[in-house]
Amino acid sequence: MLQHYLKTAWKVFLRRKFFTLISLFGITFTLVVLMVATALLDHAFAPYPPEVNQDRTRTVLRAQMLGEHSTWGSGPGYKLLDRYARNLPGVERLSISSNPGAAQSFLGARKITLQLRRTDAEFWSILSFKFLEGGPFNAQDVAEARFVAVINEATRDRLFGGRSALNQVFEADGQRFRVVGVVPDVPVLRRIPFADVWVPLTTAKTDSYRNDLLGPFMGIALLQRGASSDEVNAEFMARLKKVELPDPKNYDKIIARFETTFENMATSLFALRGEEETHVERLWAAILIVGLLFMLLPTVNLVNLNVSRMMERASEIGVRKAFGASSRALVGQFVVENVAMALIGATVGFVLSFVALQGITASGLIPYAKLHLNLRIFLYGVAIAVFFGVFSGVYPAWRMSRLNPVQALKGASR
């Protein structure tokens, strides 16, 4: 029966090529956009190396000082993290790291801009980098402010032409560093580990950063197995209530919390002033609503196209009903035809999505991103294709299967 349905579907597709092409375009275009968006989200938030402990990793990426009429928000400062986030119950390791900043390096007369991050030795214990050469700098390097650096593969190619970089010296931000390790490139979408160059935090040109509650830093915590992030945050926020604020006339409290990267995005988009809660459910709702709305327009168009296409088959439906075909059998046939159309569109969409993702990767539009279609994204695409096929085919099929055989034979569509 299924084989018969598929043969009939193929003949129907070839009979009205224009309708077929319009339907395929709607399915394919929507799938390409959704697959590329899904690949970007997957590349940003999925547990890829070096963030292999993502289920236990929490970060402090933002902090706010609040007063009755004043608000000051930015990243957390070194003092806030060093004094109030260390030795929290449930936290196995804590790293304090600066956000990446532009640093200039010179190769002859050529200026090269590098993204430089200053961090501590715990950074390398929380994140699992694969070292292509050498290894990370250690706690003693940080304590003694040694001018050593870990660089990524692209920086090795740019500065040393792909040769071994170990013990080579280069200049960045007006300072000279010796290379002790080389790691694979980390995409800019991975906010926590991303950089071109990592150097000890203590090599900063001034130690004034040690006195700042707010500043260009982030705290990266590795929770103990089984530890609750809610309990960690409860203790952290209790400590923050004891902070001595630099301007008590304008500010009376400071708030910050450990979050996943996804939670931080939700907080940034939806949290109101002074709120201490994340809004993950709102972000998920927004993503689902945008996705559904994006799929709604082509789905409605496909429904209309399917109604028009099936109206032309009224006589066929009348003949089949006159010979005893049930409404259920007719609906099944039409749904199979639509699912087949959707899967053909999905196949084309997967090919075009692959080409689009390869093009984005090759363009360098997203530094170091290597976008690809993995099994998870493939399954999302199949689910979307089936959704298109079923949703856009059920109503027209049900409507046409309800036709009176005599009216259908006369070519009526109502």
C-alpha positions in Angstrom: 0.0 0.0 0.0 2.8 2.4 1.0 4.6 1.7 -2.3 1.5 2.4 -4.2 1.0 5.7 -2.4 4.6 6.7 -3.2 4.3 5.9 -6.9 1.1 8.0 -7.0 2.8 10.8 -5.2 5.7 10.8 -7.7 3.3 11.1 -10.6 1.3 13.9 -8.9 4.6 15.8 -8.3 5.6 15.5 -12.0 2.1 16.4 -13.3 2.1 19.9 -11.7 5.8 20.9 -11.7 5.2 24.5 -10.7 3.3 23.6 -7.6 5.9 21.1 -6.7 8.8 23.6 -7.1 6.9 26.2 -5.0 6.3 23.7 -2.3 9.9 22.5 -2.3 11.2 26.1 -2.2 9.2 26.9 0.9 10.3 23.7 2.7 13.9 24.0 1.6 14.4 27.7 2.4 12.8 27.4 5.9 14.9 24.3 6.7 18.1 26.0 5.6 17.5 29.0 7.8 16.5 26.9 10.8 19.3 24.4 10.4 21.9 27.2 10.2 20.4 28.9 13.3 20.4 25.5 15.1 24.0 24.9 14.1 25.0 28.3 15.5 23.2 27.7 18.8 24.7 24.2 19.0 28.2 25.6 18.4 27.7 28.2 21.1 26.1 26.1 23.9 26.8 22.4 23.3 29.4 20.7 25.5 32.3 20.7 23.0 36.0 20.8 24.0 37.4 22.5 25.9 34.1 22.9 27.8 33.7 19.2 28.5 32.6 19.7 32.1 29.8 22.1 31.1 27.3 20.4 33.3 29.4 21.4 36.4 30.7 24.7 35.1 29.2 28.0 36.2 30.4 31.5 35.5 30.0 35.0 36.9 29.8 37.1 33.8 27.9 40.2 35.1 27.5 42.1 38.3 25.4 45.2 39.3 25.8 47.8 42.0 22.3 49.2 42.8 21.0 52.2 44.6 17.7 54.0 44.8 18.4 56.1 41.8 21.6 54.6 40.4 22.7 51.4 38.6 26.1 50.4 37.6 26.5 47.1 35.7 29.4 45.5 34.0 31.5 42.3 34.5 32.6 41.4 38.0 35.8 42.9 39.2 38.8 41.0 40.5 38.3 42.1 44.1 34.7 40.9 44.1 35.7 37.4 42.9 38.9 37.1 44.8 37.4 38.1 48.2 33.9 36.8 48.0 33.8 33.9 45.6 36.7 31.8 46.8 36.2 28.7 49.0 32.5 28.6 48.4 30.9 25.3 49.7 30.3 23.1 46.7 32.9 24.7 44.5 35.8 22.4 43.6 37.9 25.0 41.6 37.6 28.7 40.9 39.4 30.6 38.1 39.5 34.3 37.7 40.1 35.5 34.2 39.9 38.7 32.2 37.7 39.1 29.2 39.6 38.9 25.9 40.9 42.3 24.8 42.7 43.5 21.7 46.4 43.5 21.9 48.8 44.6 19.1 51.7 42.5 17.9 54.2 43.3 15.2 55.8 41.0 12.6 58.3 43.2 10.9 56.3 46.2 9.7 53.0 44.3 9.8 50.6 44.9 12.7 48.6 41.9 14.0 45.7 42.3 16.3 45.3 39.4 18.8 42.7 38.7 21.4 44.6 38.4 24.7 43.2 37.0 27.9 44.9 37.2 31.3 44.1 34.3 33.6 45.3 32.1 36.4 46.5 28.5 36.5 43.1 27.1 37.6 41.7 28.1 34.2 43.6 25.1 32.6 42.3 22.7 35.2 38.6 23.6 34.7 38.8 23.7 30.9 40.2 20.7 29.0 42.4 22.1 26.2 44.2 19.7 23.9 47.8 20.9 23.6 49.4 20.6 20.2 52.7 21.8 21.7 54.0 22.2 25.2 51.5 22.7 28.0 49.8 25.4 30.2 51.5 27.8 32.5 51.3 26.8 36.2 50.6 28.4 39.5 54.2 29.3 40.1 54.3 31.1 36.7 51.4 33.2 37.9 52.7 33.8 41.3 56.1 35.0 40.0 54.4 37.0 37.1 56.5 35.2 34.5 56.0 36.4 30.9 54.9 33.1 29.4 52.0 32.5 27.1 49.8 29.9 25.5 48.7 30.7 22.0 46.2 29.2 19.6 47.1 27.4 16.3 46.1 30.4 14.1 48.4 32.7 16.1 51.2 30.2 15.7 50.7 30.3 11.9 50.4 34.1 11.8 53.5 34.8 14.0 55.8 31.9 13.2 54.6 30.6 9.8 53.4 27.3 11.2 56.8 26.4 12.6 57.1 25.1 16.2 56.4 27.9 18.5 57.8 26.5 21.8 60.1 28.9 23.5 59.7 31.4 20.7 59.3 35.0 21.9 56.7 37.5 20.6 55.4 40.9 21.6 51.8 41.6 22.6 50.3 44.7 24.2 53.8 46.2 24.5 55.1 43.2 26.5 57.3 40.3 25.4 56.1 36.7 26.1 57.7 33.3 25.7 55.5 30.6 24.2 55.0 27.5 26.5 52.0 25.9 24.8 49.9 25.8 21.6 46.2 24.8 21.6 43.6 24.4 18.8 41.6 27.5 17.9 38.5 28.1 20.0 35.5 29.8 18.3 34.6 33.3 19.3 31.1 31.8 20.1 32.6 30.0 23.1 32.7 33.0 25.4 34.4 31.3 28.4 37.5 29.8 26.8 38.0 32.0 23.7 41.2 33.9 23.1 44.2 34.0 20.7 46.7 34.4 23.6 46.5 33.4 27.2 49.0 34.9 29.7 49.3 35.0 33.5 46.9 37.4 35.2 49.8 38.9 37.2 51.6 40.2 34.1 49.1 43.1 33.9 50.9 46.4 33.6 49.3 47.6 36.8 47.8 45.9 39.8 45.1 48.4 40.3 42.6 45.8 39.0 42.9 44.1 42.4 40.8 46.9 44.0 37.9 46.9 41.7 34.5 45.4 42.5 33.3 45.8 38.9 35.6 45.3 35.9 36.5 43.3 32.8 36.7 39.9 34.6 34.8 36.7 34.8 34.7 34.0 37.5 34.7 30.4 36.3 33.7 27.7 38.9 33.8 24.0 38.6 31.2 22.6 41.0 31.8 19.4 43.0 29.8 16.4 41.7 26.3 16.5 43.1 26.7 20.1 44.3 23.7 22.4 43.9 24.3 25.7 42.0 21.3 27.2 44.0 23.1 26.5 47.2 26.4 27.9 45.9 24.6 31.1 44.8 22.8 31.4 48.1 26.1 31.4 49.9 27.7 33.7 47.4 24.8 36.3 47.5 24.9 36.1 51.3 28.6 37.1 51.2 27.8 40.0 48.8 25.5 41.5 51.3 28.6 42.2 53.4 30.5 44.0 50.7 31.8 47.5 51.5 30.6 49.6 48.6 32.9 52.4 47.3 30.0 54.9 47.1 27.4 54.1 49.7 25.5 57.3 49.0 24.5 56.2 45.6 24.8 52.4 45.9 23.5 50.2 48.7 23.9 46.6 47.3 25.7 44.6 44.8 24.4 41.5 43.0 26.0 38.7 41.0 25.5 35.0 40.5 27.1 31.9 39.1 25.2 30.8 35.9 25.6 28.6 32.9 26.2 30.5 29.6 22.6 29.9 28.5 21.3 31.2 31.8 23.5 34.3 31.5 22.0 35.0 28.0 18.5 34.6 29.5 19.4 37.0 32.4 20.9 39.5 30.0 17.8 39.5 27.8 14.9 39.3 30.3 16.0 40.2 33.8 14.8 43.4 35.2 16.9 45.9 37.2 18.1 44.3 40.4 16.5 40.8 39.8 18.5 37.9 41.1 16.7 35.2 39.2 17.4 33.7 35.8 14.7 33.5 33.1 15.7 30.4 31.2 12.1 29.4 30.6 11.5 32.8 28.9 14.5 32.3 26.6 13.4 28.8 25.7 9.9 30.2 25.1 11.2 33.0 22.9 13.3 30.5 20.8 10.3 28.2 20.3 8.0 31.1 19.5 10.4 32.6 16.9 10.9 29.1 15.4 7.2 28.4 15.2 6.3 31.8 13.7 9.0 31.4 11.1 7.6 28.0 10.2 4.0 29.2 10.2 4.1 31.3 7.0 5.5 28.6 4.7 3.2 26.1 6.4 0.1 28.2 5.6 1.3 28.7 2.1 1.8 24.9 1.7 -1.7 24.3 3.0 -3.2 26.6 0.4 -1.1 25.0 -2.3 -2.2 21.6 -1.2 -5.8 22.6 -1.2 -5.5 23.9 -4.8 -3.6 20.8 -5.9 -6.2 18.5 -4.4 -9.1 20.4 -5.8 -7.8 19.3 -9.2 -8.0 15.7 -8.1 -11.7 15.9 -7.2 -12.7 13.4 -9.9 -10.0 11.0 -8.8 -11.3 11.2 -5.3 -14.8 10.6 -6.5 -13.9 7.5 -8.4 -12.0 6.1 -5.4 -14.8 6.8 -3.0 -17.3 5.3 -5.5 -15.3 2.0 -5.4 -15.4 2.0 -1.6 -12.2 3.9 -0.6 -12.6 5.1 3.0 -11.9 8.7 4.2 -9.2 7.3 6.3 -7.4 5.7 3.3 -7.7 8.9 1.3 -6.3 11.0 4.2 -3.5 8.5 4.6 -2.6 8.7 0.9 -2.5 12.5 0.9 -0.5 12.7 4.1 2.0 10.2 2.7 2.3 12.5 -0.4 3.0 15.5 1.7 5.5 13.8 3.9 7.3 12.6 0.8 7.3 16.1 -0.5 8.7 17.4 2.8 11.4 14.7 3.0 12.5 15.6 -0.6 12.6 19.2 0.5 14.5 18.2 3.6 17.1 16.3 1.6 17.7 19.4 -0.6 17.7 21.5 2.5 20.4 19.4 4.2 22.6 19.7 1.2 22.2 23.5 1.0 22.6 23.8 4.8 25.9 21.9 4.5 27.0 24.2 1.7 25.9 27.3 3.7 27.6 26.2 6.9 30.8 25.4 5.0 30.6 28.9 3.3 30.2 30.6 6.7 33.2 28.7 8.1 35.4 29.5 5.1 34.4 33.1 5.1 35.9 33.7 8.6 32.8 35.8 9.5 32.7 34.0 12.8 36.4 33.7 13.9 37.5 30.0 14.3 34.0 28.6 13.9 33.8 25.2 12.2 30.1 24.8 11.7 28.8 21.4 10.6 25.7 19.3 10.6 25.9 16.7 13.3 23.5 13.9 14.2 21.6 16.0 16.7 21.0 18.8 14.1 20.1 16.1 11.5 17.4 14.8 13.7 16.0 18.3 14.3 15.8 18.7 10.5 13.9 15.4 10.1 11.5 16.4 12.8 10.9 19.7 11.1 10.4 18.0 7.7 7.8 15.6 9.2 6.1 18.5 10.9 5.8 20.3 7.5 4.4 17.2 5.8 1.8 16.3 8.4 0.6 19.7 9.4 0.3 21.1 5.8 -1.3 17.9 4.5 -3.8 16.8 7.2 -6.4 19.6 6.7 -6.5 19.6 2.9 -6.6 15.8 2.9 -9.4 15.6 5.5 -11.4 18.2 3.5 -11.1 16.4 0.2 -11.8 13.0 1.7 -15.2 14.3 3.0 -16.5 15.0 -0.5 -19.6 13.3 -1.7 -18.7 10.9 -4.5 -21.3 12.3 -6.9 -20.2 15.8 -6.3 -16.6 14.8 -6.6 -17.2 13.1 -9.9 -18.7 16.4 -11.2 -15.5 18.2 -10.1 -16.9 20.0 -7.0 -14.5 20.9 -4.2 -17.0 21.6 -1.4 
